[in-house]
Structures are given as structure tokens and as C-alpha cells.
Amino acid sequence: MTSPACHGLIDTRFGPVAAWLDARGALLRLLFNPTPEQLEKHACRRDDAALAEVARQLAEYQAGERQNFDLPLAPLGTPFQQKVWAALRAIPYGHTLSYSELALALGTPDGARAVGRANATNPIALIVPCHRVLGADGSLTGYAGGLPLKAALLRFELERSAPPGLFGG
């Protein structure tokens, strides 16, 4: 198991973010609004400067200038979780899928619950866009950062990806 080499804190329009890097500089974890317990659980040297590229890309996302992240990632998970997380990265900015649609795309048509569990364990919020997955009826369902944050991220992306004229654009 890879241990985090360092972590840092980044302010965003969606709240504070904590991020952890491994010794190679790959992102292991990114959490919105981290609790003291989460920071302690993943304790390691604090080095905000090491997270400069993560911070830069998050700033570009917030400014509406970035729709895809280009960062080295090293999330820890099972082969199935890795497969789900890779599929999440393929969901286009401003679009959503249901858990069932994602399961079907992964070749497991009866696997919506398993996909949901893998989605829930995604350690790299936003950059691995688990917020783009909805319930079968289009409803917002669980999000580690809370449903208000999930709604804010989806609204932010929808407003920036909508054709001109919608949402006052």
C-alpha cells in the first residue's frame, strides 16, 4: 500500500480541499471540506508547494477554463474500483450518467449497486468526477462532500457547458 508523502490544503470556490501526493507526486486523495479526523487519518508532512499543479488546475476549473484534469493519479482500490474510476473520468464535463448506465457501459448490466459502492469509495473527488453520477430517476444521490456540494458542482458545469442563451449565457 502506498503511503502519502505529503499533503496540502487548497482554497476553492466550493470550499477547502485537502490533497495527498505519493512520493512520485501522483495524487492519492482529494477531499472537500476535510475534517480534522480525516487529516489525522492520512497524516503526513504538509507541503502546499508540492501541490502547486493540483492548485493550478483546480483554479483553471473554477475559472471555467478547464474541463478535464491532467494530473498523475494513484488512487488505491481494487481492480473493479479502478475500472469504475477510469469510467468516471470518461464522463464528459457537464454531462451525467445514472449508476445503471455506468454499469451497462462497464459491461455489468446488473451491477448498478456495485458501481455505486465503487463510486462512493472514490478517493479523488472532482478530478475523478463521481459527482456526475445520478440515481436512475435523475435524482442526486450520495456524495462524500454532501449533496449541496454535488448540486453546486453539477450546476457549475452545466452553466458552463450549456449552449449560448441558456442560463443567461
MINU-417991 format. One record per residue (C-alpha): residue in one letter; x, z, y. Coordinates in steps of 0.02 Angstrom, whole numbers, plus 32768, in hexadecimal, padded with zeros to 4 digits. Layout:
<rs>
AXZY/...
</rs>
This chain:
<rs>
M800080008000/T80437FCF80AA/S8053805E8125/P803A804181DE/A80DC803A823F/C808C805682E8/H7FE980598346/G7FAF804383F7/L7F1680508465/I7ECB7FC084C7/D7E407FCA8548/T7DBB7F448538/R7D147F1F858B/F7CC57F5784E7/G7D1E7FFF84E3/P7DC8803E84AF/V7E197FED8417/A7E9D803883A5/A7F097FC08342/W7F8C7FDC82BB/L801A7F68828B/D80867F6581F0/A81447F5C81F6/R813C7E9D8202/G80C77EA48298/A802B7E6F8238/L7F867EBF8267/L7F497F3B81E5/R7EB57F88823F/L7E547F7882E2/L7DCD7FF58310/F7D5A800283A6/N7D4280AD83F3/P7DB681078379/T7D9481BD8358/P7E20823F8358/E7E05824C829C/Q7E2081918284/L7EBE819682ED/E7EFD822B8289/K7ED081DA81E1/H7F3C8143820B/A7FC181A4826B/C8062814B8292/R80D3812D8328/R807780F683C4/D80BE8056840E/D80457FFE8484/A80CA7F7D84B0/A80D17F4483FA/L801B7F15840A/A80367EA484A2/E7FFF7E078445/V7F637E5B8401/A7F3A7E9884B1/R7F5A7DEB84FB/Q7EE77D948480/L7E5F7E188496/A7E6B7DFF8554/E7E587D43853C/Y7DC07D6084CD/Q7D727DD28550/A7D917D5085D7/G7D367CCD856E/E7DD97C6C8558/R7DF27C8C849D/Q7D7A7C70840E/N7DF37C83837B/F7E807CFE8365/D7F2C7CC9832D/L7F7D7D6982F3/P7FD87D968252/L7F5E7DFF81EB/A7F7E7E728158/P7ED97ECA8131/L7EE17F318092/G7E577F0E8015/T7E257ECD7F6B/P7E2D7E137F44/F7D6F7E087F5E/Q7D7A7E628006/Q7E077DEC803A/K7D9A7D57800B/V7D087D998072/W7D787DC18107/A7DC17D118101/A7D107CCA8101/L7CE47D358198/R7D727CE481F9/A7D227C3A81D6/I7C7E7C68822C/P7C847C0B82D2/Y7C827C678377/G7BCF7C7D83B5/H7B847C618308/T7B3F7CD88286/L7B1E7CD881CC/S7AB87D4B815F/Y7B097DAD80D3/S7AAC7D3B8058/E7AEE7C9D80AC/L7B9F7CE380A9/A7B8D7D117FF1/L7B4F7C617FCA/A7BE17C15802A/L7C567C807FC1/G7C087C427F1F/T7BB27CE67EF7/P7AFA7CC07F1D/D7AC17D6A7EDD/G7B4E7DC67F34/A7B037DF17FDE/R7B177EAC7FC0/A7BCB7E9A7F86/V7BEF7E2E801E/G7B9D7EB2808B/R7C0B7F3B8041/A7CA87ED1805C/N7C6E7EAB810D/A7C567F64812E/T7D097F8A80F9/N7D577F07816B/P7DE77F6581BC/I7E067EE78248/A7D6A7EE582B6/L7D497E518328/I7DE37DEF82F5/V7D977DE38246/P7CE87DC9828F/C7C787E318220/H7C047E4582B6/R7BC97D928297/V7B6E7DC281F6/L7AB67DF18201/G7A2C7E2A818D/A79C57DA68132/D793D7DB381B7/G79BB7D9E8244/S79BE7E57826D/L7A587EB682A0/T7A967F1D820F/G7B237F9981FF/Y7BC07F8C8266/A7C4E80098264/G7C5580068321/G7B998023832D/L7B077FAB8342/P7B107FAC8402/L7BC37F6C83F8/K7B927EE88377/A7B047EAE83E8/A7B797EA9847F/L7BFA7E408422/L7B777DC583E3/R7B277DB78490/F7BD27D9D84E0/E7BFC7D108467/L7B507CC08470/E7B547CBB852E/R7BFE7C67852C/S7BD67BE984A4/A7B277BB684DC/P7B0C7B098526/P7B0F7B0385E6/G7A6B7B3B8631/L7A477BC485B3/F7A667C7785E9/G7A807C3C869B/G7B1A7BD78669/
</rs>
